[in-house]
Amino acid sequence: MLIGRKDEIRRLKEAFSSEQSEFVAIYGRRRVGKTFLVREVFDYKFTFQHSGISKKPLKIQLTRFRASLIKQGYADCPVFSDWYEAFDALEVLLNQSKSKKKVIFLDEAAWIETPKSNFVSALENFWNAVASNRKDVLLIICASATSWIVKNILKDRGGLHNRVTRKIPLAPFTLKECEEYASKKGLRLPRHQIVSLYMVMGGVALYWSLLEKGLSVSQNIDALFFGKNAQLKGEFNELYDALFKKPEPYKKIITALSKKMDGMTKTEIRKEGKISDGGVLSDRLRELEECGFIISSRSFHKARKDTTYKLIDNYTIFYFKYVKDNEKTEHFWTKPIDPDSIRIWSGLAFERVCMQHIPQLKQAMGIAAVASTEYAWRSDSKKKRTEDEDGAQIDLLIERGDGVINICEMKWSSGEFTITKKDDAELRNKVEVFQYQTGTKSAIMLTMITTFGVKHNVYYDTIQSEITIDQMFV
């Protein structure tokens, strides 16, 4: 059941139809559906396919590669001692193939490379000396460890420099794609419940594939995450252990960021996580961002040194908030939970879903074609006009190329959202403090993003536009 992915499918089919050999790199978060996409597009028919094995030494990787060659037609494949000999054997299999286009699919390539194995060097030699000298090879390399594929394949400074002919980053499903997926599974879910699930799981294809008909949203969440028979029991460790060969330092960073949802600077992360720097922290933050677990952002009109890092992976945040200390509790999510805890978490989770759908928000605003940059902003207590002036925080503002800034206020509610007198005062304060402290000359438009819309009361005119979740399903 292939959902969405129209652009990715088109690019894979174009590569297959190309009159020259093509080298395609596919990367994205673990469990997002990379392997499934490739197999479905090519109807599970390959000249050669092989998947690396997590945390196994060179000897086992080579042995399994040889087994794949034998299984796929090279019956008398010799034993080889290194990757150069392994790719020589792959060339023999190519020469035996009668297919017009020889499709080679190397999955979980980051697992294939072991210390001092020379896998990347041998791959480089195979492409430059063999595949690129033919017109009938489609080499697809895939990895969940996005940072590995970026460093070793896309940004390689050696023989693979600029050799990849097509890059396909595979993002998690959007809300619209999750709705389509749920429908095809026979799950009849209203949109606000789809958003609720997205707040927990994001658009990770595997997680959505585990949802069961006949269970409510709360029952499905229980079945996935809570109790001794939870389907995703142990997922946190499996997720990070599979992506990083030494996962503990990365988990330490993630744990630190989980304690402050509005983000931390590098200095704050180092202090909270008791992490020594030496340049290593910067590299690990970059890798976590490349893998889609965190995002870096800078405050509006401030220097790059003010960069903050936020944990953005929906599952990971839900894990720290509720699963970590309750995963053995049967039916945890269907039992009564502190309403204040749920309210605060839901509000922050909805903000995160909105920020994961910026293109959809821009389309709803009618500015899809307008260049823009997204920021967060927090007032500076040292720049107060008066001692009793309230501070202000904006989690999402969109600075547009047409001289307008949309200040986005995101509110999750079970019904139509009502702007109270207090809300009105806070919204007006945000705009006034922002204009004063930034000195911006842009027009300010206050945009409300809510579940079911905003009630038209005496305070409604405070806002210039509103967006509902329905407009995010595009």
C-alpha positions as CSV (number, residue, x, y, z in Angstrom):
1,M,0.0,0.0,0.0
2,L,2.1,2.9,-1.4
3,I,0.8,6.2,-0.1
4,G,1.9,9.6,-1.5
5,R,5.5,9.7,-2.5
6,K,4.6,10.9,-6.0
7,D,7.7,12.9,-6.6
8,E,10.0,10.2,-5.2
9,I,8.3,7.6,-7.4
10,R,8.7,9.8,-10.4
11,R,12.4,10.3,-9.8
12,L,13.0,6.6,-9.3
13,K,11.2,5.7,-12.5
14,E,13.1,8.4,-14.4
15,A,16.3,6.9,-13.1
16,F,15.2,3.5,-14.3
17,S,14.4,4.8,-17.8
18,S,17.6,6.8,-18.1
19,E,19.9,6.1,-21.0
20,Q,22.9,6.2,-18.8
21,S,23.8,4.6,-15.5
22,E,22.4,6.3,-12.4
23,F,23.5,6.5,-8.8
24,V,20.6,7.2,-6.5
25,A,20.9,8.0,-2.7
26,I,17.8,7.6,-0.6
27,Y,17.9,8.7,3.0
28,G,15.5,9.6,5.9
29,R,14.5,8.8,9.4
30,R,14.4,5.1,10.4
31,R,10.9,3.5,10.0
32,V,9.9,6.1,7.5
33,G,9.4,3.7,4.6
34,K,12.5,3.9,2.4
35,T,12.9,0.2,1.8
36,F,9.2,-0.3,1.2
37,L,9.2,2.6,-1.3
38,V,12.1,1.1,-3.4
39,R,10.7,-2.4,-3.3
40,E,7.2,-1.3,-4.3
41,V,8.4,0.9,-7.2
42,F,10.4,-2.0,-8.6
43,D,7.9,-4.7,-7.8
44,Y,10.5,-6.5,-5.6
45,K,12.5,-7.3,-8.8
46,F,16.2,-6.5,-8.6
47,T,19.3,-7.7,-10.4
48,F,20.8,-7.6,-6.9
49,Q,19.6,-6.5,-3.5
50,H,21.3,-6.7,-0.1
51,S,20.8,-5.2,3.3
52,G,23.5,-4.5,5.9
53,I,23.2,-6.2,9.3
54,S,23.4,-4.0,12.4
55,K,26.4,-4.2,14.6
56,K,28.1,-7.2,12.9
57,P,31.8,-7.4,12.0
58,L,33.4,-7.3,8.6
59,K,33.5,-11.1,8.2
60,I,29.8,-11.5,8.7
61,Q,29.0,-8.6,6.4
62,L,31.0,-10.2,3.6
63,T,29.6,-13.6,4.3
64,R,26.0,-12.3,4.0
65,F,26.9,-10.3,0.9
66,R,28.2,-13.5,-0.8
67,A,25.0,-15.3,0.3
68,S,22.9,-12.6,-1.4
69,L,24.9,-13.0,-4.6
70,I,24.4,-16.8,-4.6
71,K,20.7,-16.4,-3.9
72,Q,20.3,-14.0,-6.8
73,G,22.1,-16.0,-9.4
74,Y,25.9,-16.3,-8.9
75,A,25.8,-19.9,-8.0
76,D,29.6,-20.5,-7.8
77,C,30.4,-17.2,-6.2
78,P,33.9,-17.5,-4.5
79,V,34.6,-16.6,-1.0
80,F,36.1,-13.1,-0.7
81,S,38.2,-11.4,2.0
82,D,37.5,-7.7,1.3
83,W,35.0,-5.4,-0.3
84,Y,37.0,-5.0,-3.5
85,E,36.6,-8.7,-4.2
86,A,33.0,-8.5,-3.2
87,F,32.2,-5.8,-5.8
88,D,34.3,-7.8,-8.3
89,A,31.8,-10.6,-7.7
90,L,28.9,-8.2,-8.1
91,E,30.3,-7.2,-11.5
92,V,30.2,-10.9,-12.6
93,L,26.6,-11.1,-11.6
94,L,25.9,-7.9,-13.7
95,N,27.5,-9.5,-16.7
96,Q,25.3,-12.6,-16.3
97,S,22.1,-10.6,-16.1
98,K,19.8,-10.4,-19.2
99,S,17.8,-7.4,-17.8
100,K,17.9,-4.3,-19.9
101,K,18.5,-2.2,-16.7
102,K,20.5,-3.8,-13.9
103,V,19.0,-2.5,-10.6
104,I,21.2,-2.8,-7.6
105,F,19.7,-2.0,-4.2
106,L,22.1,-1.7,-1.2
107,D,19.9,-1.1,1.8
108,E,21.1,0.0,5.3
109,A,24.5,0.8,3.8
110,A,25.7,2.4,7.0
111,W,25.5,-1.0,8.7
112,I,27.6,-2.6,6.0
113,E,30.5,-0.3,6.7
114,T,32.5,-1.5,9.7
115,P,35.7,0.0,11.1
116,K,38.6,-0.1,8.6
117,S,36.5,-2.2,6.2
118,N,37.1,0.1,3.1
119,F,33.5,-0.5,2.1
120,V,33.0,3.1,0.9
121,S,36.3,3.0,-1.0
122,A,35.3,-0.2,-2.7
123,L,31.9,1.2,-3.6
124,E,33.6,4.2,-5.0
125,N,35.8,2.0,-7.2
126,F,32.8,-0.1,-8.3
127,W,30.9,3.0,-9.5
128,N,33.8,4.8,-11.1
129,A,35.5,1.8,-12.7
130,V,32.5,-0.4,-13.6
131,A,28.9,1.1,-13.3
132,S,29.5,4.6,-14.7
133,N,31.3,3.0,-17.7
134,R,28.1,1.3,-18.6
135,K,24.7,2.6,-19.6
136,D,22.5,0.0,-17.9
137,V,23.1,0.2,-14.2
138,L,20.8,1.8,-11.6
139,L,22.6,1.7,-8.3
140,I,20.4,2.7,-5.3
141,I,22.0,3.1,-1.9
142,C,19.8,3.6,1.1
143,A,20.4,4.3,4.8
144,S,18.5,5.3,7.9
145,A,21.6,6.9,9.3
146,T,21.2,10.1,7.4
147,S,24.3,11.6,8.8
148,W,26.3,8.6,7.4
149,I,25.0,8.9,3.9
150,V,25.5,12.7,3.9
151,K,29.0,12.5,5.0
152,N,30.2,9.4,3.1
153,I,28.2,9.6,-0.1
154,L,26.7,13.0,-0.7
155,K,29.6,15.1,0.7
156,D,32.4,12.8,0.0
157,R,35.6,14.6,-1.0
158,G,37.2,11.7,-2.6
159,G,36.2,9.5,-5.5
160,L,32.4,9.7,-4.9
161,H,32.4,13.5,-5.0
162,N,29.5,14.6,-7.2
163,R,28.9,11.1,-8.3
164,V,25.3,10.7,-7.0
165,T,23.0,11.6,-9.9
166,R,19.8,11.8,-7.8
167,K,19.2,12.5,-4.1
168,I,15.9,11.5,-2.6
169,P,15.4,12.6,1.0
170,L,12.3,10.7,2.3
171,A,10.3,12.8,4.8
172,P,7.7,11.4,7.2
173,F,4.1,11.4,6.0
174,T,2.2,14.6,6.2
175,L,-1.2,14.8,7.9
176,K,-2.9,14.3,4.5
177,E,-0.8,11.2,3.8
178,C,-1.6,9.8,7.2
179,E,-5.3,10.4,6.6
180,E,-5.0,8.5,3.3
181,Y,-3.0,5.7,4.9
182,A,-5.5,5.4,7.8
183,S,-8.4,5.3,5.3
184,K,-6.9,2.5,3.2
185,K,-6.3,0.5,6.4
186,G,-10.1,0.9,7.1
187,L,-9.6,3.2,10.1
188,R,-12.4,5.8,10.0
189,L,-10.8,8.6,12.0
190,P,-11.9,12.2,12.0
191,R,-9.2,14.7,11.3
192,H,-8.8,15.9,14.9
193,Q,-8.0,12.3,15.9
194,I,-5.5,12.0,13.1
195,V,-3.8,15.1,14.5
196,S,-3.9,13.6,18.0
197,L,-2.1,10.5,16.7
198,Y,0.4,12.7,14.7
199,M,1.2,14.5,17.9
200,V,2.3,11.1,19.4
201,M,3.9,9.4,16.4
202,G,4.6,12.0,13.8
203,G,4.3,10.7,10.2
204,V,6.4,7.6,10.7
205,A,5.0,5.0,8.4
206,L,5.8,1.9,10.5
207,Y,4.0,3.3,13.5
208,W,0.8,4.1,11.5
209,S,1.0,0.6,9.9
210,L,0.5,-0.9,13.4
211,L,-2.8,0.8,14.2
212,E,-5.7,-1.6,14.5
213,K,-9.3,-1.3,13.3
214,G,-11.8,-1.5,16.0
215,L,-9.7,0.3,18.6
216,S,-10.0,3.9,19.7
217,V,-7.1,6.3,19.4
218,S,-6.4,5.9,23.1
219,Q,-6.6,2.1,22.9
220,N,-4.2,2.1,19.9
221,I,-1.7,4.3,21.8
222,D,-1.9,1.9,24.7
223,A,-1.4,-1.1,22.4
224,L,1.7,0.5,20.8
225,F,3.5,2.0,23.8
226,F,2.2,0.7,27.2
227,G,2.1,-2.6,28.9
228,K,4.3,-5.7,28.7
229,N,2.9,-6.6,25.2
230,A,3.2,-3.2,23.7
231,Q,4.2,-3.5,20.0
232,L,6.8,-0.7,20.2
233,K,8.3,-1.8,23.5
234,G,11.9,-0.9,23.6
235,E,11.6,1.3,20.5
236,F,13.5,4.2,21.9
237,N,16.7,2.3,22.4
238,E,16.3,0.4,19.2
239,L,15.8,3.6,17.2
240,Y,18.9,5.3,18.4
241,D,21.1,2.2,18.7
242,A,20.4,1.4,15.0
243,L,21.3,4.9,13.8
244,F,24.5,5.5,15.7
245,K,27.4,3.1,16.3
246,K,28.0,4.7,19.7
247,P,24.5,5.9,20.6
248,E,24.9,6.9,24.2
249,P,26.4,10.4,23.6
250,Y,23.5,11.1,21.2
251,K,20.9,9.9,23.8
252,K,22.5,12.2,26.3
253,I,21.9,15.2,24.0
254,I,18.4,14.1,23.3
255,T,17.7,13.6,27.0
256,A,19.0,17.1,27.8
257,L,16.8,18.7,25.1
258,S,13.8,16.8,26.3
259,K,13.9,18.9,29.5
260,K,13.3,22.2,27.7
261,M,10.8,22.1,24.9
262,D,11.4,25.7,23.7
263,G,15.0,24.8,22.9
264,M,18.5,25.2,24.3
265,T,21.7,26.8,23.1
266,K,24.8,24.7,22.7
267,T,26.1,26.0,26.1
268,E,22.9,25.0,27.8
269,I,23.0,21.6,26.3
270,R,26.6,21.1,27.4
271,K,25.7,22.2,30.9
272,E,22.4,20.2,31.2
273,G,23.9,17.0,29.7
274,K,27.3,17.4,31.4
275,I,28.8,17.1,28.0
276,S,32.4,18.1,27.2
277,D,32.7,19.9,23.9
278,G,36.0,19.8,22.0
279,G,34.1,20.2,18.7
280,V,32.4,16.8,19.2
281,L,29.1,18.3,20.4
282,S,28.7,20.4,17.2
283,D,29.2,17.3,15.1
284,R,26.7,15.3,17.0
285,L,24.1,18.1,16.9
286,R,24.5,18.3,13.2
287,E,24.1,14.6,12.8
288,L,20.9,14.6,15.0
289,E,19.5,17.4,12.8
290,E,20.4,15.5,9.6
291,C,18.5,12.5,11.0
292,G,15.5,14.7,11.7
293,F,15.4,14.4,15.5
294,I,16.2,18.0,16.2
295,I,16.1,21.4,14.4
296,S,18.3,24.4,14.8
297,S,16.8,27.9,14.7
298,R,17.8,31.4,15.5
299,S,15.8,34.1,17.0
300,F,14.5,36.8,14.8
301,H,17.2,39.3,13.8
302,K,19.8,37.9,16.1
303,A,23.3,36.7,15.4
304,R,24.0,33.1,14.5
305,K,25.7,32.5,17.8
306,D,22.2,32.6,19.4
307,T,21.2,29.4,17.6
308,T,18.9,27.2,19.6
309,Y,18.3,23.5,19.2
310,K,14.9,21.9,19.7
311,L,13.8,18.3,20.0
312,I,11.3,17.9,17.2
313,D,10.7,14.1,16.8
314,N,7.2,13.5,18.0
315,Y,7.7,10.0,19.2
316,T,10.9,10.8,21.2
317,I,9.1,13.7,23.0
318,F,6.1,11.5,23.8
319,Y,8.5,8.8,25.1
320,F,10.2,11.2,27.5
321,K,6.9,12.8,28.6
322,Y,4.8,9.6,29.2
323,V,6.4,6.3,28.0
324,K,9.7,6.3,29.8
325,D,8.3,6.0,33.3
326,N,5.1,4.3,32.5
327,E,5.8,1.7,29.7
328,K,5.0,-1.2,32.0
329,T,1.7,0.2,33.1
330,E,-1.2,-1.6,31.3
331,H,-3.8,0.7,29.7
332,F,-1.9,3.8,30.9
333,W,-3.3,6.1,28.1
334,T,-6.9,5.0,28.6
335,K,-6.8,5.7,32.4
336,P,-7.4,9.1,33.8
337,I,-4.3,11.3,33.5
338,D,-3.6,14.6,35.1
339,P,-5.6,17.0,32.9
340,D,-3.1,19.9,33.3
341,S,-0.3,17.6,32.1
342,I,-2.3,16.6,29.1
343,R,-3.4,20.1,28.3
344,I,0.2,21.4,28.4
345,W,1.6,18.5,26.4
346,S,-1.2,18.8,23.8
347,G,-0.6,22.5,23.4
348,L,3.1,22.0,22.8
349,A,2.6,18.9,20.6
350,F,0.1,20.8,18.4
351,E,2.6,23.7,18.0
352,R,5.1,21.1,16.8
353,V,2.7,19.6,14.3
354,C,2.0,23.1,12.9
355,M,5.7,23.7,12.5
356,Q,6.0,20.4,10.6
357,H,3.5,21.7,8.1
358,I,4.8,25.1,7.2
359,P,4.1,24.6,3.4
360,Q,0.5,23.8,4.2
361,L,0.2,26.8,6.5
362,K,1.6,29.1,3.9
363,Q,-0.8,27.7,1.3
364,A,-3.7,28.4,3.7
365,M,-2.5,32.0,4.1
366,G,-2.3,32.4,0.3
367,I,1.5,32.9,0.3
368,A,2.7,29.6,-0.9
369,A,4.8,31.3,-3.7
370,V,6.2,34.0,-1.4
371,A,9.7,33.6,-0.1
372,S,9.8,33.4,3.7
373,T,11.9,32.5,6.7
374,E,10.5,31.0,9.9
375,Y,11.8,32.0,13.3
376,A,11.1,31.8,17.0
377,W,11.4,34.9,19.2
378,R,11.5,35.7,22.9
379,S,11.6,39.2,24.4
380,D,14.8,40.5,26.1
381,S,14.1,41.4,29.7
382,K,16.9,44.0,29.5
383,K,14.9,45.9,26.8
384,K,11.7,46.4,28.7
385,R,10.0,49.8,28.3
386,T,8.8,49.7,31.9
387,E,9.6,47.5,34.9
388,D,6.1,46.0,35.0
389,E,5.9,45.2,31.3
390,D,5.2,41.5,30.6
391,G,7.6,39.5,28.6
392,A,6.6,37.8,25.4
393,Q,7.4,34.6,23.5
394,I,6.5,33.8,19.9
395,D,7.0,30.1,18.9
396,L,6.4,30.7,15.2
397,L,6.7,33.8,13.1
398,I,6.9,33.9,9.3
399,E,8.9,36.7,7.9
400,R,7.8,37.1,4.3
401,G,9.5,38.6,1.3
402,D,6.6,40.9,0.6
403,G,7.2,43.0,3.8
404,V,4.8,41.2,6.1
405,I,5.4,39.1,9.2
406,N,2.8,36.6,10.3
407,I,2.9,36.0,14.1
408,C,1.3,32.6,14.5
409,E,-0.5,31.7,17.7
410,M,-1.3,28.0,17.8
411,K,-4.0,26.7,20.1
412,W,-5.2,23.0,20.5
413,S,-8.7,22.7,21.9
414,S,-11.6,20.2,21.9
415,G,-13.9,22.7,20.2
416,E,-14.1,26.2,18.8
417,F,-11.5,28.4,20.4
418,T,-12.7,31.5,22.3
419,I,-10.4,34.5,22.7
420,T,-10.9,35.7,26.2
421,K,-10.1,39.2,27.5
422,K,-6.9,37.8,29.0
423,D,-6.0,36.2,25.7
424,D,-6.6,39.4,23.9
425,A,-4.4,41.3,26.2
426,E,-1.6,38.8,25.8
427,L,-1.9,38.8,22.0
428,R,-1.7,42.6,21.9
429,N,1.3,42.6,24.2
430,K,3.1,40.1,22.0
431,V,2.7,42.3,19.0
432,E,3.6,45.5,20.8
433,V,6.7,44.1,22.6
434,F,7.9,42.4,19.4
435,Q,7.6,45.6,17.3
436,Y,9.3,47.7,20.0
437,Q,12.2,45.3,20.7
438,T,12.9,44.3,17.1
439,G,12.3,47.7,15.5
440,T,10.8,45.9,12.5
441,K,9.2,48.1,9.8
442,S,7.2,45.1,8.4
443,A,3.4,44.9,8.6
444,I,2.3,42.5,11.4
445,M,-0.5,40.0,10.8
446,L,-1.6,37.9,13.8
447,T,-2.7,34.5,12.6
448,M,-4.5,32.0,14.8
449,I,-4.1,28.3,14.1
450,T,-6.7,26.2,15.9
451,T,-8.4,22.8,15.8
452,F,-11.9,23.9,14.9
453,G,-11.7,27.7,14.3
454,V,-12.0,30.8,16.4
455,K,-15.3,32.0,17.9
456,H,-16.4,35.4,16.5
457,N,-16.8,37.4,19.7
458,V,-15.8,40.9,20.7
459,Y,-12.1,40.0,20.6
460,Y,-12.0,38.3,17.3
461,D,-10.9,41.4,15.4
462,T,-7.5,41.1,17.3
463,I,-6.5,38.6,14.7
464,Q,-6.0,39.2,10.9
465,S,-6.4,35.6,9.8
466,E,-7.2,32.1,11.0
467,I,-6.3,28.6,10.0
468,T,-8.0,25.3,11.1
469,I,-6.6,21.8,11.0
470,D,-8.6,21.0,7.9
471,Q,-6.4,23.5,5.9
472,M,-3.4,21.5,7.0
473,F,-4.7,18.4,5.2
474,V,-3.5,19.4,1.8
